[in-house]
Amino acid sequence: MEPTLAEFRTIFSEFVAQSDARVQYYMDLAELQVGKIVFGNSYAQAVYLLTAHSLTMMDPSRAQNGEKASEKVGDLAVSYSTSSGKSLDAELNQTQYGKQFIQMRNALVINPMVLD
């Protein structure tokens, strides 16, 4: 199934305030980064997640700072880890959409194995 702007807006209604042109721009970029063959039937969903991630990252008030590494209650101190190995994964880990994309990608991509 091919991703569409209308379906993206139905699923991700939190981006209703974003213009069609802006959403379509990030959807087009996501389509360049998501392989149809690798994602198969999940292709549209992967494009939508990557689009939502990009739109969120363009709004600093909505993006997270990464995975919470520590938290202190007295005098409130929170620190975040922004590295998770690969630099792309570090960026993706900054939004819930990116985290979902990573989970989907990791479930679909077969890692190389060493056989005896």
PyRosetta script that sets phi, psi and omega in degrees:
from pyrosetta import init, pose_from_sequence

init()
pose = pose_from_sequence("MEPTLAEFRTIFSEFVAQSDARVQYYMDLAELQVGKIVFGNSYAQAVYLLTAHSLTMMDPSRAQNGEKASEKVGDLAVSYSTSSGKSLDAELNQTQYGKQFIQMRNALVINPMVLD")
pose.set_psi(1, 135.2)
pose.set_omega(1, -179.9)
pose.set_phi(2, -84.8)
pose.set_psi(2, 138.8)
pose.set_omega(2, 177.7)
pose.set_phi(3, -68.9)
pose.set_psi(3, 142.6)
pose.set_omega(3, 177.4)
pose.set_phi(4, -130.2)
pose.set_psi(4, 152.8)
pose.set_omega(4, 178.2)
pose.set_phi(5, -61.9)
pose.set_psi(5, -42.2)
pose.set_omega(5, -178.6)
pose.set_phi(6, -61.4)
pose.set_psi(6, -44.4)
pose.set_omega(6, -179.9)
pose.set_phi(7, -68.2)
pose.set_psi(7, -40.1)
pose.set_omega(7, 177.0)
pose.set_phi(8, -56.6)
pose.set_psi(8, -46.7)
pose.set_omega(8, -178.6)
pose.set_phi(9, -65.0)
pose.set_psi(9, -32.5)
pose.set_omega(9, 177.7)
pose.set_phi(10, -69.1)
pose.set_psi(10, -44.0)
pose.set_omega(10, -177.3)
pose.set_phi(11, -76.5)
pose.set_psi(11, -42.3)
pose.set_omega(11, -175.4)
pose.set_phi(12, -110.8)
pose.set_psi(12, 66.5)
pose.set_omega(12, -176.4)
pose.set_phi(13, -65.1)
pose.set_psi(13, -14.9)
pose.set_omega(13, 178.7)
pose.set_phi(14, -66.2)
pose.set_psi(14, -11.7)
pose.set_omega(14, -179.6)
pose.set_phi(15, -104.4)
pose.set_psi(15, 19.7)
pose.set_omega(15, -177.3)
pose.set_phi(16, -59.6)
pose.set_psi(16, -30.5)
pose.set_omega(16, -179.1)
pose.set_phi(17, -74.6)
pose.set_psi(17, -15.3)
pose.set_omega(17, 179.5)
pose.set_phi(18, -77.2)
pose.set_psi(18, 141.2)
pose.set_omega(18, -179.9)
pose.set_phi(19, -68.5)
pose.set_psi(19, 154.3)
pose.set_omega(19, 177.0)
pose.set_phi(20, -57.4)
pose.set_psi(20, -41.6)
pose.set_omega(20, -178.3)
pose.set_phi(21, -61.9)
pose.set_psi(21, -42.6)
pose.set_omega(21, -179.4)
pose.set_phi(22, -66.3)
pose.set_psi(22, -46.6)
pose.set_omega(22, 179.6)
pose.set_phi(23, -62.7)
pose.set_psi(23, -45.0)
pose.set_omega(23, -179.4)
pose.set_phi(24, -62.3)
pose.set_psi(24, -37.9)
pose.set_omega(24, 177.8)
pose.set_phi(25, -57.8)
pose.set_psi(25, -49.8)
pose.set_omega(25, -179.0)
pose.set_phi(26, -71.3)
pose.set_psi(26, -28.7)
pose.set_omega(26, 175.5)
pose.set_phi(27, -68.1)
pose.set_psi(27, -41.4)
pose.set_omega(27, 177.4)
pose.set_phi(28, -61.4)
pose.set_psi(28, -41.9)
pose.set_omega(28, 177.4)
pose.set_phi(29, -63.4)
pose.set_psi(29, -41.6)
pose.set_omega(29, -180.0)
pose.set_phi(30, -63.4)
pose.set_psi(30, -39.7)
pose.set_omega(30, 179.7)
pose.set_phi(31, -61.7)
pose.set_psi(31, -31.2)
pose.set_omega(31, 177.8)
pose.set_phi(32, -71.3)
pose.set_psi(32, -22.6)
pose.set_omega(32, -175.8)
pose.set_phi(33, -99.8)
pose.set_psi(33, -12.5)
pose.set_omega(33, -176.5)
pose.set_phi(34, -109.7)
pose.set_psi(34, 122.5)
pose.set_omega(34, -179.3)
pose.set_phi(35, -82.4)
pose.set_psi(35, 125.8)
pose.set_omega(35, 179.1)
pose.set_phi(36, -61.5)
pose.set_psi(36, -39.0)
pose.set_omega(36, -177.4)
pose.set_phi(37, -68.1)
pose.set_psi(37, -44.1)
pose.set_omega(37, -178.6)
pose.set_phi(38, -66.5)
pose.set_psi(38, -45.9)
pose.set_omega(38, -174.1)
pose.set_phi(39, -86.5)
pose.set_psi(39, -18.7)
pose.set_omega(39, 175.1)
pose.set_phi(40, 50.9)
pose.set_psi(40, -124.5)
pose.set_omega(40, -178.7)
pose.set_phi(41, -65.8)
pose.set_psi(41, -14.7)
pose.set_omega(41, 179.9)
pose.set_phi(42, -95.8)
pose.set_psi(42, 8.0)
pose.set_omega(42, -175.6)
pose.set_phi(43, -56.2)
pose.set_psi(43, -52.4)
pose.set_omega(43, -177.9)
pose.set_phi(44, -60.9)
pose.set_psi(44, -42.8)
pose.set_omega(44, 179.8)
pose.set_phi(45, -61.4)
pose.set_psi(45, -41.6)
pose.set_omega(45, 179.2)
pose.set_phi(46, -64.5)
pose.set_psi(46, -41.9)
pose.set_omega(46, 178.1)
pose.set_phi(47, -62.4)
pose.set_psi(47, -43.4)
pose.set_omega(47, 179.7)
pose.set_phi(48, -62.3)
pose.set_psi(48, -43.7)
pose.set_omega(48, -179.8)
pose.set_phi(49, -63.6)
pose.set_psi(49, -43.4)
pose.set_omega(49, 179.8)
pose.set_phi(50, -67.4)
pose.set_psi(50, -36.2)
pose.set_omega(50, 176.7)
pose.set_phi(51, -64.4)
pose.set_psi(51, -47.1)
pose.set_omega(51, 179.3)
pose.set_phi(52, -62.2)
pose.set_psi(52, -39.4)
pose.set_omega(52, 177.6)
pose.set_phi(53, -60.5)
pose.set_psi(53, -49.1)
pose.set_omega(53, -178.0)
pose.set_phi(54, -62.5)
pose.set_psi(54, -43.3)
pose.set_omega(54, 178.5)
pose.set_phi(55, -62.3)
pose.set_psi(55, -38.9)
pose.set_omega(55, 178.8)
pose.set_phi(56, -67.0)
pose.set_psi(56, -42.1)
pose.set_omega(56, -179.9)
pose.set_phi(57, -64.9)
pose.set_psi(57, -25.8)
pose.set_omega(57, 178.0)
pose.set_phi(58, -77.9)
pose.set_psi(58, -9.3)
pose.set_omega(58, 177.0)
pose.set_phi(59, -115.2)
pose.set_psi(59, 93.6)
pose.set_omega(59, -174.4)
pose.set_phi(60, -55.5)
pose.set_psi(60, -26.7)
pose.set_omega(60, -179.2)
pose.set_phi(61, -72.0)
pose.set_psi(61, -18.9)
pose.set_omega(61, -178.2)
pose.set_phi(62, -101.0)
pose.set_psi(62, -23.0)
pose.set_omega(62, -177.9)
pose.set_phi(63, -75.5)
pose.set_psi(63, 143.7)
pose.set_omega(63, 175.2)
pose.set_phi(64, -86.6)
pose.set_psi(64, 170.3)
pose.set_omega(64, -180.0)
pose.set_phi(65, -94.6)
pose.set_psi(65, 4.3)
pose.set_omega(65, -178.5)
pose.set_phi(66, 121.8)
pose.set_psi(66, -168.4)
pose.set_omega(66, 179.2)
pose.set_phi(67, -72.4)
pose.set_psi(67, 135.7)
pose.set_omega(67, 178.7)
pose.set_phi(68, -68.5)
pose.set_psi(68, 121.6)
pose.set_omega(68, -177.9)
pose.set_phi(69, -96.4)
pose.set_psi(69, -33.9)
pose.set_omega(69, 178.4)
pose.set_phi(70, -157.0)
pose.set_psi(70, 161.7)
pose.set_omega(70, -179.6)
pose.set_phi(71, -149.3)
pose.set_psi(71, 137.7)
pose.set_omega(71, 178.7)
pose.set_phi(72, -126.7)
pose.set_psi(72, 133.9)
pose.set_omega(72, -176.6)
pose.set_phi(73, -87.5)
pose.set_psi(73, -49.9)
pose.set_omega(73, 177.8)
pose.set_phi(74, -66.7)
pose.set_psi(74, 124.1)
pose.set_omega(74, -175.1)
pose.set_phi(75, 62.8)
pose.set_psi(75, 21.8)
pose.set_omega(75, 175.4)
pose.set_phi(76, 28.8)
pose.set_psi(76, 105.8)
pose.set_omega(76, 175.6)
pose.set_phi(77, -137.9)
pose.set_psi(77, 124.2)
pose.set_omega(77, 178.4)
pose.set_phi(78, -126.2)
pose.set_psi(78, 134.7)
pose.set_omega(78, 175.5)
pose.set_phi(79, -125.3)
pose.set_psi(79, 150.6)
pose.set_omega(79, -177.6)
pose.set_phi(80, -123.0)
pose.set_psi(80, 146.2)
pose.set_omega(80, 174.7)
pose.set_phi(81, -99.8)
pose.set_psi(81, 126.0)
pose.set_omega(81, -179.9)
pose.set_phi(82, -104.3)
pose.set_psi(82, -0.3)
pose.set_omega(82, 178.3)
pose.set_phi(83, -109.9)
pose.set_psi(83, 133.7)
pose.set_omega(83, 177.2)
pose.set_phi(84, -135.3)
pose.set_psi(84, 37.6)
pose.set_omega(84, -178.9)
pose.set_phi(85, 100.0)
pose.set_psi(85, -96.1)
pose.set_omega(85, -178.9)
pose.set_phi(86, -75.7)
pose.set_psi(86, 143.4)
pose.set_omega(86, -178.1)
pose.set_phi(87, -65.6)
pose.set_psi(87, -35.1)
pose.set_omega(87, 177.5)
pose.set_phi(88, -64.2)
pose.set_psi(88, -42.8)
pose.set_omega(88, 178.5)
pose.set_phi(89, -64.4)
pose.set_psi(89, -34.9)
pose.set_omega(89, 178.0)
pose.set_phi(90, -61.9)
pose.set_psi(90, -41.6)
pose.set_omega(90, 177.5)
pose.set_phi(91, -68.8)
pose.set_psi(91, -44.3)
pose.set_omega(91, -179.2)
pose.set_phi(92, -62.1)
pose.set_psi(92, -31.8)
pose.set_omega(92, -179.4)
pose.set_phi(93, -69.4)
pose.set_psi(93, -5.0)
pose.set_omega(93, -177.8)
pose.set_phi(94, -84.3)
pose.set_psi(94, -7.7)
pose.set_omega(94, 175.8)
pose.set_phi(95, -135.3)
pose.set_psi(95, 156.4)
pose.set_omega(95, 176.6)
pose.set_phi(96, -64.8)
pose.set_psi(96, -33.3)
pose.set_omega(96, 178.6)
pose.set_phi(97, -66.1)
pose.set_psi(97, -42.6)
pose.set_omega(97, 178.1)
pose.set_phi(98, -63.6)
pose.set_psi(98, -39.7)
pose.set_omega(98, 178.1)
pose.set_phi(99, -63.1)
pose.set_psi(99, -40.9)
pose.set_omega(99, 177.4)
pose.set_phi(100, -65.2)
pose.set_psi(100, -37.9)
pose.set_omega(100, 177.6)
pose.set_phi(101, -62.8)
pose.set_psi(101, -44.1)
pose.set_omega(101, 178.4)
pose.set_phi(102, -59.4)
pose.set_psi(102, -45.3)
pose.set_omega(102, 179.5)
pose.set_phi(103, -60.7)
pose.set_psi(103, -43.5)
pose.set_omega(103, 179.4)
pose.set_phi(104, -64.5)
pose.set_psi(104, -46.9)
pose.set_omega(104, 179.9)
pose.set_phi(105, -59.6)
pose.set_psi(105, -46.6)
pose.set_omega(105, -178.1)
pose.set_phi(106, -66.0)
pose.set_psi(106, -30.5)
pose.set_omega(106, 178.5)
pose.set_phi(107, -73.7)
pose.set_psi(107, -27.6)
pose.set_omega(107, -176.5)
pose.set_phi(108, -94.0)
pose.set_psi(108, -29.7)
pose.set_omega(108, -176.2)
pose.set_phi(109, -87.0)
pose.set_psi(109, 126.7)
pose.set_omega(109, 179.3)
pose.set_phi(110, -87.1)
pose.set_psi(110, 125.4)
pose.set_omega(110, 178.1)
pose.set_phi(111, -78.7)
pose.set_psi(111, 146.1)
pose.set_omega(111, 178.1)
pose.set_phi(112, -65.2)
pose.set_psi(112, 144.5)
pose.set_omega(112, 179.5)
pose.set_phi(113, -119.9)
pose.set_psi(113, 153.1)
pose.set_omega(113, 174.5)
pose.set_phi(114, -102.4)
pose.set_psi(114, 124.1)
pose.set_omega(114, -179.8)
pose.set_phi(115, -102.4)
pose.set_psi(115, 144.8)
pose.set_omega(115, 177.9)
pose.set_phi(116, -74.3)
pose.dump_pdb("model.pdb")
